[in-house]
């Protein structure tokens, strides 16, 4: 279990985005979509070194999943 808590900042105005490494980004995107959690409108970003996708948690904070081949 992992949680971040912040103080007086309004919901959705986070300056930090936690990134969690996964073994298969496409499989995780499909699994989360099956649970009703789609990636953000940016979809998958591929930097050539890392692929990542953002998701919004129930409190409006972005969390990224990343894959490094």
Backbone as JSON, one array per atom type, in Angstrom:
{
  "sequence": "XXXXXXXXXXXXXXXXXXXXXXXXXXXXXXXXXXXXXXXXXXXXXXXXXXXXXXXXXXXXXXXXXXXXX",
  "N": [[0.85, -1.17, 0.0], [0.5, 2.23, -0.76], [0.66, 5.64, -0.09], [0.12, 9.13, -0.49], [-0.02, 12.17, 1.19], [-1.2, 15.45, 1.36], [-1.12, 18.87, 2.51], [-2.72, 21.88, 2.77], [-3.22, 22.42, 0.1], [-5.36, 22.87, -2.69], [-7.53, 20.32, -4.08], [-6.31, 18.42, -6.81], [-4.2, 20.06, -7.53], [-1.5, 19.22, -7.54], [2.06, 19.21, -7.29], [3.85, 17.24, -7.54], [4.34, 14.13, -9.13], [3.92, 10.87, -8.61], [5.75, 8.12, -9.9], [5.44, 4.84, -10.88], [7.14, 1.89, -11.5], [6.45, -0.61, -13.89], [6.29, -3.95, -15.23], [5.05, -4.5, -17.69], [3.64, -2.22, -19.44], [1.49, -1.92, -21.28], [-0.15, -4.11, -20.6], [-0.87, -3.39, -18.0], [-2.28, -1.02, -18.48], [-4.46, -2.06, -19.88], [-5.53, -3.73, -17.88], [-6.24, -1.87, -15.88], [-8.06, -0.3, -17.33], [-10.08, -2.17, -17.64], [-11.04, -2.12, -15.1], [-12.31, 0.24, -15.08], [-10.67, 2.47, -15.06], [-9.29, 4.65, -16.94], [-6.38, 5.72, -18.88], [-4.93, 9.06, -18.75], [-5.79, 11.75, -21.03], [-3.48, 12.13, -22.5], [-2.47, 9.68, -23.11], [-0.13, 7.09, -23.95], [3.24, 7.91, -23.52], [6.27, 7.86, -25.21], [9.59, 7.99, -24.68], [11.73, 6.9, -25.89], [13.5, 5.8, -24.18], [12.01, 5.32, -21.95], [8.65, 4.34, -21.43], [5.56, 5.78, -20.6], [2.45, 6.31, -18.83], [-0.22, 8.3, -17.65], [-2.52, 8.36, -14.89], [-5.52, 9.21, -13.15], [-6.11, 9.48, -9.75], [-8.67, 8.67, -7.24], [-8.83, 11.04, -5.74], [-8.15, 13.01, -7.48], [-5.48, 13.31, -8.11], [-2.57, 12.93, -10.14], [-1.02, 9.92, -11.17], [1.71, 8.13, -12.4], [2.44, 5.34, -14.46], [5.25, 3.54, -15.42], [7.43, 2.07, -17.86], [10.43, 0.5, -18.52], [12.22, -0.74, -21.08]],
  "CA": [[0.0, 0.0, 0.0], [1.28, 3.45, -0.88], [-0.23, 6.81, -0.01], [0.69, 10.47, -0.33], [-0.97, 13.1, 1.78], [-0.72, 16.82, 1.31], [-1.8, 19.75, 3.44], [-3.77, 22.83, 2.43], [-3.32, 22.63, -1.34], [-6.65, 22.4, -3.23], [-7.53, 19.06, -4.82], [-5.94, 18.47, -8.22], [-3.1, 20.99, -7.77], [-0.27, 18.59, -7.08], [3.27, 19.55, -8.02], [4.63, 16.0, -7.65], [3.62, 13.01, -9.74], [4.65, 9.62, -8.37], [5.86, 7.19, -11.02], [5.65, 3.47, -10.43], [7.63, 1.07, -12.6], [5.75, -1.87, -14.13], [6.97, -4.79, -16.22], [4.34, -4.48, -18.97], [2.75, -1.06, -19.39], [0.26, -2.18, -22.04], [-0.99, -5.01, -19.82], [-1.41, -2.63, -16.87], [-3.29, -0.11, -19.02], [-5.65, -2.88, -20.16], [-6.09, -4.18, -16.6], [-6.9, -0.72, -15.23], [-9.23, 0.06, -18.15], [-11.1, -3.15, -17.28], [-11.58, -1.71, -13.8], [-12.93, 1.55, -15.23], [-9.68, 3.51, -14.81], [-8.57, 4.88, -18.2], [-5.26, 6.66, -18.78], [-5.26, 10.44, -19.07], [-5.92, 12.03, -22.46], [-2.16, 12.1, -23.16], [-2.18, 8.31, -23.52], [1.22, 6.61, -23.68], [4.35, 8.71, -24.02], [7.47, 7.04, -25.39], [10.76, 8.86, -24.81], [12.82, 6.14, -26.49], [14.15, 5.13, -23.06], [10.94, 4.98, -21.03], [7.25, 4.55, -21.84], [4.75, 6.02, -19.41], [1.06, 6.75, -18.98], [-0.75, 8.87, -16.42], [-3.86, 8.01, -14.44], [-5.99, 10.1, -12.09], [-6.64, 8.71, -8.62], [-9.99, 9.16, -6.81], [-8.73, 12.39, -5.18], [-7.8, 13.95, -8.54], [-4.03, 13.39, -8.27], [-2.04, 12.1, -11.21], [-0.03, 8.89, -10.88], [2.2, 7.59, -13.66], [3.04, 4.03, -14.56], [6.32, 3.61, -16.41], [8.07, 0.83, -18.27], [11.73, 0.65, -19.17], [12.54, -2.02, -21.74]],
  "C": [[0.89, 1.22, 0.0], [0.32, 4.62, -0.84], [0.6, 8.07, 0.13], [-0.38, 11.36, 0.24], [-0.38, 14.49, 1.7], [-1.61, 17.69, 2.17], [-2.91, 20.58, 2.83], [-3.96, 23.08, 0.94], [-4.66, 22.1, -1.86], [-6.49, 21.12, -4.05], [-7.14, 19.29, -6.27], [-4.79, 19.41, -8.52], [-1.79, 20.45, -7.24], [0.91, 19.04, -7.92], [4.16, 18.33, -8.2], [3.76, 14.9, -8.24], [4.43, 11.75, -9.47], [4.62, 8.74, -9.61], [6.23, 5.82, -10.48], [6.05, 2.62, -11.63], [6.87, -0.25, -12.67], [6.51, -2.65, -15.2], [6.36, -4.72, -17.6], [3.29, -3.38, -18.93], [1.44, -1.32, -20.11], [-0.69, -3.09, -21.27], [-1.62, -4.28, -18.64], [-2.48, -1.63, -17.32], [-4.58, -0.88, -19.29], [-6.32, -3.33, -18.87], [-6.85, -3.04, -15.91], [-8.13, -0.28, -16.01], [-10.39, -0.89, -17.85], [-11.75, -2.86, -15.94], [-12.24, -0.33, -13.85], [-11.99, 2.71, -14.96], [-8.87, 3.72, -16.09], [-7.35, 5.78, -17.97], [-5.74, 8.08, -19.1], [-5.31, 10.62, -20.59], [-4.59, 12.01, -23.2], [-1.81, 10.71, -23.64], [-0.77, 7.9, -23.12], [2.24, 7.55, -24.31], [5.57, 7.81, -24.08], [8.65, 7.97, -25.62], [11.91, 8.18, -25.53], [13.59, 5.36, -25.42], [13.09, 4.59, -22.1], [9.59, 5.22, -21.69], [6.47, 4.8, -20.56], [3.37, 6.5, -19.78], [0.59, 7.25, -17.62], [-2.18, 8.42, -16.16], [-4.23, 8.98, -13.33], [-6.6, 9.26, -10.98], [-7.97, 9.32, -8.16], [-9.99, 10.57, -6.22], [-8.32, 13.43, -6.21], [-6.31, 14.13, -8.75], [-3.57, 12.48, -9.4], [-0.99, 11.14, -10.66], [0.41, 8.34, -12.22], [2.68, 6.17, -13.45], [4.09, 4.11, -15.66], [6.93, 2.24, -16.65], [9.37, 1.17, -18.94], [12.1, -0.7, -19.77], [13.92, -2.53, -21.37]]
}
